[in-house]
Amino acid sequence: MDAANVPIREGTWPKITIITPSLNQGRFLEAAIRSVLMQGYPNLEYIIADGGSTDDSLKIIRHYAPLLSSWSSEPDGGPAEALNRAFSRATGDILAWLNADDVYLPGALFAVAEALEQHNDAALVYGEGWYIDESGRLIEPCRFVRRTFTRQFLVNKDPILQPAACWGRELWERTGPLDTSLRWVFDWEWFIRAHTHGRFQYIPRDFAYYRVQPNALTRTGGLPRQIEHGRVTRRYGTWWHPNHLVQQTRRLDAVGQKLTHGWPRVPAAIFRTPFAIPRYLAEWLLHGMYMR
């Protein structure tokens, strides 16, 4: 959306701060940057927080530097820490982040500003999006997004597409920063905390593309990521919530696999069975009620 297509309205548009954390995502970074800048939003603060990339990311960032509000490239303790640093110097009325491999759809920021104005009792607005592949081709809608959800659902599964969510500065200040002890689900954990401090409003429109690629955080981590899922559920729910139960049975199954590593196939399968059965039983009984 260029300047000629900026919606006409009385008064000024609220200031929106978008932060893009990145580490060696040069293959996708330019698409993310362009999707923000080409919004044509007239009151934008755009910050890039690079974690010390060694690929061509810095070349790309420097190319767009005149159009950025600020950028940095320095080692950090992970994306949550990088985002916290950037948010600490953000000055926008509305805040959000867009990962370096994701993309905003045209008009997304105007729609966010209008939604928060129309639903002035909402602290956070979120919408829909699509999965895209490494080449940017559409795969399918992100069907996990929920129009409404209970607190128990929220602590078992993440019903919000992170790049399709924006919130007011007051909600960030009330909730506090991202939990840097978490590697994979710091966004979901923040949504859980934020949910106690303000109302979430679903907006029935597509806001972003969510890229599926091998180095995305949601595609890495294996068992440690699953255990982190369960730990968050137990923190805000109880030990018997479905997500915690399933992740603990997965941990038990992993113990069996470790104990039988290098064994002949048949003895290993027999010995592992008591460790594996609880996992498969839990996943079958609690299908659709836990994080994958």
C-alpha positions, -999 to 999 in steps of 0.1 A, spaced: 0 0 0 16 33 -11 10 68 2 -17 74 -24 -37 45 -10 -35 55 27 -71 56 41 -85 90 46 -95 98 82 -97 127 106 -69 131 131 -36 113 132 -29 75 131 -16 60 164 21 53 164 28 16 158 61 0 167 71 -32 148 102 -51 158 119 -78 137 143 -101 156 167 -120 133 197 -142 133 211 -156 101 177 -153 83 190 -134 53 172 -157 29 138 -144 42 147 -111 59 142 -88 29 106 -101 24 98 -94 60 113 -58 59 95 -50 27 62 -62 40 65 -37 69 77 -8 49 53 -13 21 23 -10 45 25 27 38 15 33 74 22 70 82 31 67 119 55 38 120 85 30 142 103 0 127 132 -16 147 154 -45 136 172 -65 163 198 -87 148 216 -112 170 250 -109 153 243 -126 119 271 -140 98 252 -144 66 241 -116 43 216 -102 68 237 -71 77 240 -62 40 202 -63 37 196 -43 68 221 -16 58 204 -13 24 171 -5 42 186 14 71 175 49 59 139 37 61 143 21 96 138 39 129 168 20 143 186 -12 141 213 -31 160 234 -62 155 248 -77 187 249 -111 204 219 -119 226 206 -147 248 179 -156 222 150 -139 205 131 -132 237 161 -112 251 165 -94 217 128 -85 217 129 -72 253 158 -49 245 141 -35 215 107 -31 232 125 -12 261 132 16 236 100 14 216 78 45 217 47 33 199 11 34 212 7 -1 196 33 -28 197 40 -60 178 69 -81 164 73 -98 131 98 -126 129 124 -124 100 108 -153 82 72 -141 84 54 -115 63 26 -90 68 -2 -88 43 -10 -54 27 -31 -31 49 -25 -51 81 -13 -22 102 -42 1 91 -66 -27 101 -49 -31 135 -51 6 142 -88 8 132 -96 -24 152 -81 -11 184 -99 22 179 -133 5 172 -129 -20 201 -115 5 226 -121 -19 255 -97 -44 239 -61 -46 249 -50 -69 221 -63 -77 187 -55 -107 166 -66 -122 133 -60 -150 108 -31 -159 86 -17 -185 62 12 -209 62 37 -203 34 66 -224 23 103 -214 19 95 -199 -16 66 -179 -3 39 -202 -18 6 -206 1 2 -239 19 -30 -236 39 -48 -214 64 -35 -214 100 -65 -233 113 -54 -233 149 -65 -197 154 -97 -195 176 -123 -168 176 -130 -174 212 -113 -195 238 -114 -202 276 -85 -198 300 -81 -235 302 -78 -238 264 -52 -210 264 -29 -228 289 -32 -261 269 -28 -248 233 -19 -215 217 -49 -202 198 -32 -170 186 -11 -166 155 18 -144 168 25 -123 137 -12 -116 134 -14 -101 169 -8 -65 181 -15 -49 214 -15 -15 232 15 -2 251 -4 -4 284 -9 -41 281 29 -46 276 36 -25 306 11 -43 328 22 -78 317 59 -73 317 86 -85 292 90 -118 276 103 -147 297 139 -151 286 142 -185 303 120 -199 275 135 -208 242 105 -219 221 72 -207 236 79 -173 251 52 -158 228 25 -182 240 36 -177 277 34 -139 273 -2 -143 258 -12 -163 288 1 -136 312 -14 -108 291 -48 -125 290 -52 -117 328 -45 -80 322 -68 -71 292 -94 -83 268 -84 -100 235 -104 -92 204 -105 -115 173 -106 -97 139 -120 -118 110 -93 -110 84 -59 -122 73 -30 -103 87 1 -123 81 19 -152 64 36 -177 87 66 -193 70 72 -230 74 109 -236 71 134 -260 88 151 -234 110 119 -218 124 117 -222 162 85 -241 159 103 -267 138 132 -272 161 138 -283 196 123 -318 197 117 -331 232 131 -301 250 106 -279 232 78 -303 241 89 -303 278 89 -265 277 53 -266 265 43 -288 294 62 -267 319 43 -236 309 10 -254 311 18 -266 346 29 -231 356 -4 -216 347 -27 -246 350 -22 -278 370 -3 -310 365 -34 -328 352 -40 -304 323 -38 -323 290 -8 -305 276 13 -312 307 3 -349 309 11 -355 273 45 -338 274 54 -358 306 46 -391 289 67 -381 260 96 -375 284 90 -410 298 91 -425 263 124 -406 257 139 -423 288 130 -457 273 146 -448 240 178 -436 257 181 -467 279 178 -490 248 200 -470 225 222 -494 206 202 -525 216 191 -551 191 157 -541 176 135 -568 192 148 -566 228 147 -528 226 111 -528 215 101 -552 243 119 -532 270 106 -499 257 70 -509 256 61 -499 292 78 -465 286 60 -459 253 24 -470 261 16 -441 284 26 -416 256 5 -433 229 -25 -437 252 -23 -400 263 -20 -387 228 -50 -408 217 -72 -399 246 -63 -362 246 -62 -357 209 -65 -320 200 -61 -309 236 -23 -304 237 6 -287 219 24 -308 192 
